[in-house]
């Protein structure tokens, strides 16, 4: 995952108001990120980045193409010389009469924390050049998304959820998907899922766990394995400890166990894996218990002490999980899978998963356990991890999320899988579609869940766009605390705290603040001065933040329409401005002065530049300001006038 991705041009309309004897409203648009103008073919599609075990020095790419003769990744440091990497043809598929070949390739020998560009294809058929950033070695702050089931609403709800998440955290390094990405494993549905992901799939890391619906119509996960390329660090006889001994010996049970373990080398491949990213070990498990998929085509006969395939499969992963957590060099650990160990909706329960996996989670005090399947929301902890101080726990956090349009009913608050198994739901809800933004920053991990959609009957009071749930995990000096919103973790000996709250703001947008929160800049009452009325004031500050790679140029211009008041009007040419900078960490240059058109000229009735930045400017924020100067003839009738000043950003 890359902690610094180029802006994706999130657009947002907001309103600032200019008032005087004249009052005008200012409508500004968001800073758009210009895409690279390069040739692109529709014959190359479903381009996706997936992490290797060590994404600081390597990167995997997958795509499909109508060209069956071979595929290539062309990779270069941003602005540098490209290297060709030959791809492997993984599988084939067909959709609407079109045949596709699916390709995968892995680039190695990358430099850590470095901006790269790539395209995929062959011959004359290429995708456009896209950016990504290799992971840093060791700790570096980043954010990632956690999505529950997309599954239903792939052409409506799902793209809206992804768009909302990217608008909230446009620099997110990647996404974790807790299974049931689709409803049935058809090419139509997979195409819809990729369309909903948009550029997120092709420019940030995607870590996904299979759910039960990935097996629907695809018991061998053929579509899964042609769409994703994941590390081959899945469980094997060398990483499951004493469990491997069950496959030894000359008994029916041992022979059958050995057959299962051999078959599961393929079952676990690309469905059970881990990746180390900037001081976090991301682990994906496969929670399926379908014996149809777990059973090999031929199985030795067994009549005494025979293994149960579903239970053994879960134990197989538990033993591997215990091994990789015991040898985890990272500060943080996150695990994701589909069916929850603590089910949330009515009629659900997963006792085999809970019995085998929860003890490992608790033994190694894993940080986040991210699940799906139940189409409700819940987040909480095992009661044995309570600290005795309200709002503070010390163990793993268990979360279930739903990111699609399918909704189930919560089990009763006082009688559910959690309460019956020594666990507490801190936050629970139904009828809500959510996405989660998780921030990793040194000693803290901050989890925020947001409402993306609601059903008409949802009892939850939050509105779409609202923060739904949040907590923070803090680790200092080997001590961990999970704290609810507003609760501070205990201070260590000799430690003093300095605290400041900065309001959340999506970086990379053109953002403007409004004095007093009401959007009004009051120019007061225009004063008569000889042959004209005059009023002055200041445009509300506009903060431009640009962290795109290589500092592409941008400019912000403004143009005002006519001023009107109850059928009366005068020209916007009478308004002028003098741009200046209120702060400049982003290499901006103020625009030229535009004099009022009272004596001559067109003033701001013609578009004029408020500020700009040249190619190669510093990454950061610039604050654009302007003194406003209004002069109008004394013949203008009295009244409170309004006009619209439209700000247009090009980048």
VEXNUVO-140623 format. One record per residue (C-alpha): x, y, z; residue in one letter. Coordinates in steps of 0.2 Angstrom, whole numbers, plus 5000, padded with zeros to 4 digits. Example, Ala and Ser with C-alpha at 12.3 -4.5 7.8 and 13.67 -1.06 7.14 Angstrom:
<recs>
506249785039a;506849955036s;
</recs>
This chain:
<recs>
500050005000x;500650174997x;500350305010x;500450454997x;499350424982x;498950554969x;497350644970x;495850574961x;495050744958x;493550724971x;492350854967x;491350954980x;490251104979x;490151224994x;489551404996x;490351565003x;489351725003x;489951905000x;488752035007x;488752225007x;487452355002x;487852224990x;487752044995x;488451904984x;488551724985x;490151634980x;490051454973x;491651364972x;492151204964x;493451074969x;495151064963x;495150934949x;496650824946x;497050814927x;497250634921x;498750594910x;498350614892x;498850444885x;498150314873x;497150184881x;496250034874x;494549954881x;495349784877x;496349794893x;495249794909x;495049744927x;496749814931x;497149784949x;498649804961x;498849674975x;500149664988x;501649544989x;502249485006x;503449625006x;502649774996x;504149885000x;505149794987x;503949714975x;502149734968x;500949614959x;499849664944x;498349574937x;497249624922x;496249544908x;496449574889x;495649524873x;497449484867x;497949304870x;499649314863x;500549374880x;500549514892x;501849634899x;501949764913x;502949914908x;503549994925x;504550154928x;505050264942x;503950414940x;504550514925x;505950384922x;506350244910x;505150094909x;505649914911x;504649774903x;504049634915x;503349474906x;501649424913x;500949244915x;499249194907x;498349134922x;496649084915x;495349134902x;493549194903x;492149254891x;490849384893x;489549444880x;490349344867x;492149414870x;493549304875x;494849364888x;496449304894x;496949354912x;498749394916x;499749424932x;501449484934x;502549524950x;503849664949x;505349634961x;506849744966x;505849904969x;506450044980x;505550074996x;504350224997x;504550274979x;503350334966x;503150224951x;502050224935x;501550074926x;500450014911x;499949844906x;499549764889x;500549714874x;500849764856x;499649914852x;498449874866x;498949954882x;498050024898x;498450204902x;499950244913x;499450234931x;500350284947x;500750184963x;501950204977x;502950064985x;502750035004x;504050115016x;505149995025x;504549995043x;503350125051x;502650265041x;500850335043x;499550285031x;497650245030x;496650105023x;494850055020x;493849915027x;492349855018x;491049725022x;490049635010x;489849724993x;488749584986x;487049664982x;486949834973x;488549814964x;487949934950x;487250064962x;487650054981x;489449984979x;490150124968x;489350254979x;490150174994x;491850174986x;491650354980x;491150414997x;492650325005x;493850394993x;493150574995x;493350555014x;495150485013x;495850514996x;497650465001x;497150295007x;498450165003x;497250025000x;495749925005x;495349765015x;493749665009x;492949545021x;492249425008x;490649414997x;491249544985x;489949474973x;488349384975x;488749244962x;490349214954x;489949264936x;490949374924x;489549504924x;489549524943x;491449524944x;491449664931x;490249764941x;491349744956x;492849804947x;491849954939x;491250004957x;493050004963x;493650114949x;495350184950x;495550124968x;495849944962x;497250004949x;498150134960x;498050064978x;498249894986x;496749774987x;496749635000x;495249524999x;494649375009x;493449255000x;491649235007x;490349105004x;489649194989x;491349184980x;491048994979x;489249014972x;489448934955x;491348924956x;491748794969x;493648794964x;493748984965x;494348994947x;493649174945x;494449224962x;496149164956x;496149244939x;495649414947x;496849424961x;498749384963x;499149354982x;500749294991x;501049104991x;501449115010x;499949005014x;499948865027x;501048715024x;501748565034x;503248675039x;502148815046x;500748725056x;501748655070x;501248495079x;499648485068x;500748415054x;501048265065x;499248205062x;499748165044x;501148045049x;500947865052x;500147715044x;498347735050x;496747775040x;496647945049x;498447995045x;498247945027x;496648045025x;497348195035x;498848195023x;497748195008x;496848345015x;498448435019x;499048405001x;497448464993x;497348615004x;499048684996x;497948734982x;496348784992x;497348895003x;498448974990x;497949154987x;496449135000x;497549125015x;499049245015x;499949385024x;500749545019x;501849665029x;501549845025x;502349995035x;502349905052x;500649815050x;500549625046x;498949605036x;498249425037x;496849355027x;495949195032x;494749085022x;493249045034x;492348935022x;491848765029x;491148695013x;491648505013x;491248504994x;492748624991x;493848555005x;493748375000x;495048314987x;494448224971x;495148054979x;495148024997x;495847875006x;494547775015x;494447795034x;493347715047x;494147755064x;494547925071x;494348005054x;494648195052x;493148315050x;493648415035x;492848575041x;493548575058x;495248515052x;495248655039x;494948785053x;496248705064x;497548705049x;497348895048x;497448925067x;499048835068x;499748935054x;499149095061x;499949055078x;501549025069x;501549185058x;501049295073x;502349215084x;503649275071x;502849445067x;504149585067x;502849725065x;502049825079x;500249805072x;499249655066x;497549655057x;496649495051x;495149485040x;493949345035x;492149325031x;491049225043x;491149315060x;491849225076x;490549335085x;488949335074x;487849485074x;486249445064x;484749335069x;485049145067x;486949155063x;488349065073x;490049005069x;490648895084x;492048805075x;492848975070x;492649045087x;493348895096x;494948885085x;495349065080x;494849175095x;496149085107x;497449135094x;496849315092x;496849335111x;498549245114x;499449365102x;498349515106x;497949545088x;497349725085x;495949715073x;494849575068x;493849635053x;492349525047x;490749525036x;489349405031x;488049465043x;487449615034x;487349715050x;488549815060x;489349775077x;491049815085x;491649755102x;492749655113x;492949495123x;492449525141x;494149455148x;494949605139x;494049735149x;495149845160x;494049895174x;494050075168x;492450115157x;492950145139x;494550055140x;494949885135x;496649795131x;496349655118x;495849625100x;494349725093x;493049625084x;492049715070x;490749665058x;490249785043x;489149785028x;489549885013x;488149835001x;486349854999x;485849685008x;485249705026x;484849575040x;484049595057x;485149605072x;484949475086x;484249545102x;485449655112x;485249545128x;485349375120x;486549345105x;488149255101x;489149395109x;488249385126x;488149195126x;490049185123x;490849315135x;490949465123x;490149635122x;489549745108x;490049925110x;489149985095x;487849885085x;486649935071x;485549875057x;484949945040x;486550045038x;487850025024x;489550085030x;491350095026x;492850115038x;494350225037x;495750155048x;497250265051x;498950195057x;500150325064x;501550275075x;500950225092x;499050245087x;497750165076x;496150255074x;494650175067x;493150275060x;491550205052x;490450315041x;488650295035x;488650275016x;486850225014x;485250185025x;483650085023x;482050185025x;481650075041x;483450085049x;483250135067x;484950215067x;484950405071x;486450445060x;486250525043x;487150475027x;488950545028x;488950545047x;490350465058x;489550305064x;490850225076x;492550265081x;493950215093x;495850225095x;497150085099x;498750155108x;500350055110x;501750135121x;503050045130x;502349875126x;500649915134x;499049925123x;497450015127x;495850025116x;494950185120x;493250245116x;492950415109x;493350555122x;494250425133x;496150455135x;497350305138x;498250305154x;499850405154x;501450305157x;502650345171x;503550515168x;502350555153x;501450715151x;500150745137x;499850885125x;498250875116x;497450965102x;495950925091x;496150965072x;494450955063x;494450815050x;494650875032x;494850775016x;496650825010x;496850864992x;495350964989x;495051144986x;494451195003x;493751365009x;493351415026x;491851525031x;491951655044x;490651615058x;490151455049x;488751555040x;489551585023x;489451775024x;490751905021x;489952075025x;490552215015x;489452335026x;488452475018x;489152555003x;489652735006x;489352874994x;490952954987x;490653084974x;490053004959x;489952824965x;489552704980x;491052604987x;491252454998x;492752345002x;493052185011x;493952015009x;493551855000x;493451705012x;495151615012x;495251475000x;496451335005x;497251234991x;498051074995x;498950984982x;500050824985x;499950744968x;501550664961x;502750784953x;501850944957x;500750964941x;500251144938x;498551214944x;497551374944x;496051444952x;495051584943x;493451674947x;492051764938x;490551854945x;488851874937x;487652014938x;487052084955x;485152074958x;483952134970x;482052114968x;482052144950x;483452274950x;485152234943x;486852304940x;488352224931x;489652114940x;491052224931x;490952344946x;491752214957x;493652204957x;494952114968x;496752114974x;497351924976x;498651884990x;499251734999x;498751705017x;499951555019x;501051465006x;501751295009x;501151234992x;502151354980x;500651454975x;500751624966x;499351754968x;498451814953x;498551994946x;497452134952x;495852164944x;495252334945x;493352374947x;492552414930x;491752574937x;492852684926x;493352564912x;493552384909x;492552224914x;493152194932x;492752024938x;491352004925x;492651914915x;493651764922x;495251814932x;496551714941x;496451714960x;498051604962x;499051464953x;500551354955x;501851304942x;502351134937x;503551064950x;502851164964x;503051104982x;501750984989x;500651065002x;499351195006x;499251375000x;497951495006x;497251614993x;496451774998x;495851934990x;495352104995x;493652154986x;493352324979x;491652374974x;491252534965x;489552574957x;488652724950x;487652824962x;486152794950x;486052614956x;484352594966x;484452554984x;484252374990x;485252214995x;486052144980x;486651964977x;487751894964x;488651724961x;490551724960x;491051554952x;492751484956x;493451364943x;494951254947x;496051174933x;497451054938x;
</recs>
